[in-house]
Amino acid sequence: ITPEKFIESLKFRKFLNNVSQTCGVQFIIDESHCVLEFEYFRPAWTKLGQIKNEFSLSPILLLTATCSYEGASKLAIILKRPNLKEIRSSQIYQPHTNEIQLVQYNYLERMKKKIFAIAYTFEDSYQCHQKMAYEPFRWPKDPEISKCDICDNCKRYIDNKIIWCDISEDLLQILDTVDKLVNFTNDLTTPLVNFGHDDIVDIFTRAKNKNAKEKNLTSLWENDSDK
């Protein structure tokens, strides 16, 4: 049955109550991660804690293949099961699996749409696909994994000889630039009504181009002591 059927049908719940008094009932919630993901357009999922209220002695089995450690903790709260016990059949990372051989099977063909969806979800073109798919669902005692060195991102990382740099100071400067622009646009005496990407770049680089001069952006750094 659907969560909506259980929550909205008093007649159905009375039927279950009658059954529970004679032979007992057990509840199984398949795809239980939907309790967390469907709250905005299927709120009945988040009301399944009512099972605990009406069937306090009935056990509940939650089934899911995509639940993080944090997600399991939230499920225990929503379903009012503080002593929820987790049973995991296996870790999602199995180092003995030959990933290259998997490509030879039809499984990849059937799942290619999902694989592409995962690939395009992440903006970092140098982060290992294997780690990106693994980390969100890694539980505290699961092992950390290294880069696979065979996905497109890993190959790109190796081919481009990427060197990671600390850009925290640049980020702080960009935030300061945006703050200055907000104050600048709020000043009724200035010609700038709104700003965009080009204005941020011009101030960050202290450009003296036509855009900076027409909008008087140069005034935002002309008096800086570190000029």
N, C-alpha and C positions, 0 to 999 in steps of 0.2 A: 504494500500500500504506500501511498505518498504521505509525506509529513502533513500536508493539508488535510488529507482524509482523517488522520488521527486527531489533529488539533481541532478541526471544525465540526466533526461529527460526534455529537454527544451520544447518539444511539449506538455508534460503533464502539465507543469506549465502554458503554454499559455492557455491551455484548462481551467484550474482553474481560470485564470485571466478573461476569458470570462464569466465564470459562476458567478464570484464575482461581475461583473459589472451589472448583471441582478437581481440576488436574493441573492448574498452574499455567503460566505463560512465560515465554522468554522472548526478548526483543533482539532483533538484529538490525543494525543501521548500516547498510552498505553505502560506500562512497561517503563515509562520515566527514570527510574534509569539507563537504558541502555545507555543513553547519557553520563553518567559518567563512566560506566564500559566497554563499547565496543570501546573506542576511539582508541585502538591500532590495532584492526583487522577489525573494521567496522567504519572507520572515518566519514562516511556519517551521523552517529548519531550526531557527534559534530558540523555538519554544518547546523543543523536544525534552527539555528538562522537566516538563509536565509528567513524563513517564515516571520519574522518581516520586512525584507527589501522589500519583494515583496507584502506582504499582511498586511500592517501596521494597518489596521482597523479591521482585522479578529481576533476574540478571539481564544485563544488556551487553551484547557483543558488537563492537564497532569495527568495521572493516574499511581499510583504506590503503592505498599504495603510495600516496603522496602526502604524507603528514610529517611535518618537522617536529622536533622536540618541543618547541614553543607552542606549536599548534595542538599537540596532545595535551599540554597543560591547560590551554584555553578550553578544549573540549571537556575536560574534567570539571571545569567551573560551570560552563554553560549547561551541561547535562546533570549537574549537581551530583557528581560522583567523585568526591575528594580522594577516595581510595582506589582510583582507577589503576588497573594493572596493565602494563604494556607487554604484549607478546609479539616479538619480531621474528619472522621466519628466517631472515638473512639480512646482511648488510647490503646496501645498494652498490657498494664498490666491491667487485670481485676480481682481484689482481690476476687470478689464474685464467681468466677468460681472454682468449685471443681475439682482440677487437678487430684485427685485420681480417680474420676468417669470417667474422660476422657479416662483412660486406658481401660475401659470396652468397648469402642466403636471401630469400625473398622477403625476409623480415624487414630489411632496410627499405625495400621498395614500398612495402605497405606503410611504413612509418615515415617516409621521407617528408611528408607535409609537416609532421610534428617536429622533425629534426630541423627543417628550414625555419619553422616558427621560433624555435629556441635560438637558432643562430641569429636571426634578425631582431630578436628581443633585446639583445645586449649590444650596447654601443661600443664597447671596448673591443677593437679589432685585433688586439694582441693577447687577450686573456684566453687561456685554454678552455675549449668547449667542455672537456671532461670535468674540469674543476667547477665551471659555471653551473653545470647540471647537477653536480654532486653536493656542493657546499650548502645550498639552501635546505637540504634535507639531511644534513649530517648531524647525528646526535652526539652528545658530549663524549661518549666513549668510542665513537667511530674513529678510525684512523684518518689522519690527514693524508692526502694523496699529492703526488708530484704531477707536474705537467706531463701530458701524454707524448708530446713532441711529434704527433702524427696528424693532428687536425690542422685545418687551414690557418688558424690563428697562431698556433705554435710554429708552423713552418714560416709564416710571415714574420714572426718575432725573430726567428733565427736568421732568415734571409736579410732582413733589414738591419740586423745588428743593433737592436734597440738599446739605448742607454737611458735608464730612468733617472730623472732629476727631481729635486725638491722644488716645487713651484708654490709653496705655501706663501712666501712673501709676495709673489706676483698676484696670488688670489686675494690676499689682504688688500693689495693696492687696487685691484679691480673693484672690490667691495667699497673701498674708500672713494673711488671714482664715481660709482653709482650713487653713493650718498651725496657727494658734491653736486651731481647732476640733479638729483631730486630737490635739493635745497635751491639750486639755481633756477629750476623751472617754477618753483613756488614763489620766487621773487618777482613781483609784478613789474619791476623796473628793468627786467632782462627780456631780450627778444625771444628767448626759447620757451615754447609752450609745452613741447614734449621732446623726448629724445629716443634714439635707437642705437643699434649696434655700432654704426659708423661714428656716432658721437663718443661712445665709450672708448673706441679704438683711438680716436683722435686725441682724447685727453690722456689716455694711458701712454701713448707714444709721444705726447706733447707735439703733435703735428701743427704746422703753421700753413696749412692748406686753405683753400677757399672756404670750405665748410666751417673750419675752426674760426676763421676771421669773421665771416658773416654772422655767426651766432655768438661771437665774443667768447668762445670757449677758452681762448688763451688766458683770459683773466683768472681762470681757476688755478693756474699754476705759476703765473708771473711773479707772484709775491712769495712763492715757496722759498724757504731759506736754503733748501738743498739743490736749487736750480744750478 
